[in-house]
Structures are given as structure tokens and as C-alpha cells.
Amino acid sequence: MSTFRLRRRELRRPVLMTVGTVLALALAGGCSATSSGPVGTGGGGGSQLTVALFQNPDSLDPAATGLVSVSQIDAAIFDTLTYKFAGDDKIYPGLATSYEISPDGTTYTLHLRTGVKFQDGTPFNAQAVKANFDHIVDPATKSKSAIGALGPYKETQVVDDSTAKVVFKEPNLAFENEMSQVTLGMSSPTALQKYGAGYGNHPVGTGPFTFESFTNGQQVRVTRNPDYAWGPDKLGSGPAKLDAITFRILSDPSAQRNALNTNEVQVAGNLTPQDVATAVGAGAKTATATSSGMPYGYLINVDKAPTNDLAVRQAIQLAVDKKSILDTLFEGQFDPASSVLTASTPGFVADGVTYDPDKAGQMLDQAGWTKGPDGMRSKGGTPLTLDLINITGFGFDDISTLLQAQLKKVGIAVTITDQGFPAVATTYNQGTQNLANWFYYDVDPFTLNTVFACNQVQSGFNWSHYCNADLDAKIIAANATVDRDQRTKAYQDIVTTLNQAAAFLPIYDTKTVLVTKGVSGIQFGPTGQPYFTSATR
């Protein structure tokens, strides 16, 4: 493989971290089943792997999907323009061998690898890049994550077969990071045209594995691509070592545990901490990676009483004992979060909040929320009650119950109701809740534009209903800042403002924890999605 050459006019600093947006809280739609025969061997020694996933795919089209579990499947089928790995600051070439960024940050000139073919025989070239990016912004695609990762896209200009210019309406330095994420994986233009709206059930990439079948609610199967010869050196650059992977849909942790115990699956990623410990005690191994983006936590609605009161939001943060929650539920498996961004995300700044229920009580007293004989607070006859709408089965059920108990100790009542997809997003956009479940996987801090921008209120993912036009402008300006150090500093200032606004209650930083049996060679991207290209059994 040739050396990756980053050519950037007027810049001399090292390359910033890159890769991956996968929105975990996107809506899961139904998928019809497709199939195409049994899994065969591809010359890799006959080894097959079964991986447990906790979500049924909404779509296998990387441009359309919004589910974190789909990234594991798509990372096997599709290549990205560049690659980045957890714990490694280096950018690796993918389908692009090098790129240049214009001084104003609006144009990326991509120099593409030659000799690459999609799994249906279609050649990969600049026209394919254009077709993919045009597909993402096409309203018919109904893109969830990819359209945010692509940013203010204007057009792709085909210079020649191996050169494409991606042009943005405004400076978009985030694209340098986002080029490596799975939702910008390259699809066959032939397949996009052939299958149209049904492409999500017939994915065709250039990756190490070829799509074989999708049985809705049960499994997705992929087989080794014997022609694969253009992956990053970190993954071995040649064909995958496994002959086939079956991704089994097992949403319940106990089902994953049982399947792991009986060796029906060899990789499980949604076990309870107790089951992880038991499996390791019985000889299993763990493969882990920290994730960039936003932590598991709660978006606090700043537009609905009583959380429209800053003092109430700040008191909530002070009254929650994150360490106790994590020790109780996860046996210390995760680290407490302390910001709107995870600690591994560029722009991270800690909020400085520590567990202090006494200070929380004093703050509420000063704001006029006084305790009654029953220990619960009110102001002017209005009880201090929060509506928490919990997304059933998304990892928040027990956290919400403990949160409710902790807030009660300082006199804040919490009413918990449960909703599932797709209704919960509509409810959150309507703003009937005070607290909304949230987590988000991304490598670039520009993701804050998706979660906190004014134009995302009521129709996007701004479920805190926080709107600050000045901050919106600062986020856009930060994304247009070419100097990396200045860009990071700008985002640190933005994160500080958001932390002070207390529009988000962080609980723990996201981390991928896979339990494996007889499997080695799994690698991870910065958002924690696993790559199985070099995995062996």
C-alpha cells in the first residue's frame, strides 16, 4: 500500500483525529427480509464467526441508517475514504490515498485509489464518490446520521476518474474528521440505481465482506470478499481472514448471555456487567475501546417548567451521584461523565460539577423552591416535579429509577413514563418532557450543532430545546477555523458555555465492551465500532 500523503495548503500541523458518526438514538424502522442462499466459504480456512447485536437494522444503507449496531455490519461491507483507529492518531488511507483542503476550508480534493471494484463489479471512481454524496442529501434517502456527518454539502465535481472535488456551501473542517466514519462508506452506484428505495436490503460496497442475506429480526450474513486488496495496512490490506460472519439480532442481554454460553455466538456486546464477569471467569475474553461523542445522559428541557429555571438544572446536576449509579448497575465498568462531550472527544472540557446534595438544596432554597413537611419542594404552590420520559430497553431503565430516588432526597419529584420508537422522538420534539434519554457517537465536536442548534428544536435532535443564536454562530465559526489548535480552543469555549447552561446531565462516558470466545484480532475505530477484517478464530 502506498504511503498516505496529506497535502494541506498553508498548514503544517499534525493531522487531527478522524472517523465516525453513528447516532445511537435514531428511529428504527421496519426492514423487509431478503435472502440469497446459504453462507459459503471464501478460501479463508472455513472459519465463521457469529456476532450478537442488540438492534434490528433499520437499513443496511450507510447513508440512511441511524443505528449504532448497523455500523458493525456496514464496517464489514463498506470501505471509507480514510481510516482511523482507537488509540492511534494516525490517519490511514482507505479509498482515498491523499487529499487537499482549500485555504478557506470549503473544498476537498480527493485523490482516489485505482483498481478498486465494488462487489458487483462496478469500478470505484470519482463518479462513485459523487453518486454517494448526492445520494446522502437526496430527500428520498431520509438520511439520519450520514447527512449530519457530511455537513453543508454543495456538490462533488468529477475532475477525472481518480480525482474528485467535494465542495461545501461554507467552510467545513469537520469533514476531514468525518471522512473516516462508517456512515460515509461508499456504495455501488449501480446498486443504488438498481434497487432504489430497497437498497437498504441489498447493500453493495467495496469492503472485506460481501452481503449475503438479511432475515428481518433474526440475522444478517456476510461472506468473505476474495478480491479485497485495498484495505488499510492496520487491517492487513488483503482479504479478510474469516470466511463468513453472521450478525444475530438478540436484543435481550440474557439471550446474548445464553447464546454465548452455548457457543451459538462468539462475540456479544450487550451483556450485563455481572454476565461479563461470569463469562470472563469461565475463560472468555473482553475487547474494549473508548468512544468519542456525547456521553450517556439526559437532555434537560430548558423550555419547560420547572427546568426552565437554571437553578433547578444546576441542582439536578449536583444532586446526582453518578459513581453510585455506576457502581450499583455496572460495577465500575464505565467512567462517570463530566461534560457534554466524552473525555476522548476533541474540545472536551470538564464541567467541574461534583456530587453535593447539600449545595443542591441550598441552591433550590435560594431560588424559592422550599421544602414542605413531606420533604418535597414547591414554589408558589407549584410542586417541583419533573417529567422523565424513558426510552424502554435503551439502557436507561435502571439508571432512571436510581436517578428518581437520588433527586427525591433533595426534594425533587420525578415522574417516569416509558415510550419506545418511533413515538418517543415525536414526544421529545414536542417538549412534553423535562428529561430525555440521550447518547451520541461522533468523532468531531461539530456534532454539537446537531444536538444544540436552534434549527434542531422541534424537528431534529435538540431535545433539550436549548436555543442560543450566538452559540450557533460560534459553532459554525469553529467549524470554519482552519488552524487545528484554534479550532479545538473554539470548541472548548463552546463546550464550557453548554456545560454552564446545564442543558445536559452526563452520566457515563460511552465505551464498547465485547465479550469474545476463541476470537482474536478485533480492532476498533474511535467511536468504538469493531472491525472484523483481521479477526480470526
Secondary structure, 3 states (H helix, E strand, C coil): CCCCEECCCCCCCCCCCCCCCECCCCCCCCCCCECCCCCCCCCCCCCEEEEEECCCCCCCCCCCCCCCCHHHHHHHHCCCCEEEECCEEEEEECCEEEEEECCCCCEEEEEECCCCECCCCCECCHHHHHHHHHHHHCHHHCCCCHHHHHCCEEEEEEEECCEEEEEECCCCCHHHHHCCCHHHCCCCHHHHHHHHHHHHHCCCCCCCEEEEEEECCCEEEEEECCCCCCCCHHHCCCCCCCCEEEEEECCCHHHHHHHHHCCCCCEECCCCHHHHHHHHHCCCEEEEEECCEEEEEEEECCCCCCCCCHHHHHHHHHHCCHHHHHHHHHCCCCCECCCCCCCCCCCCCCCCCCCCHHHHHHHHHHCCCEECCCCCEEECCEECEEEEEEECCCCCHHHHHHHHHHHHCCCCEEEEEEECCCHHHHHHHHCCCCEEEEEEECCCCCHHHHHHCHHHCCCCCCCCCCCCHHHHHHHHHHHCCCCHHHHHHHHHHHHHHHHHHCCEEEEECCEEEEEECCCECCEECCCCCEECCCCEC
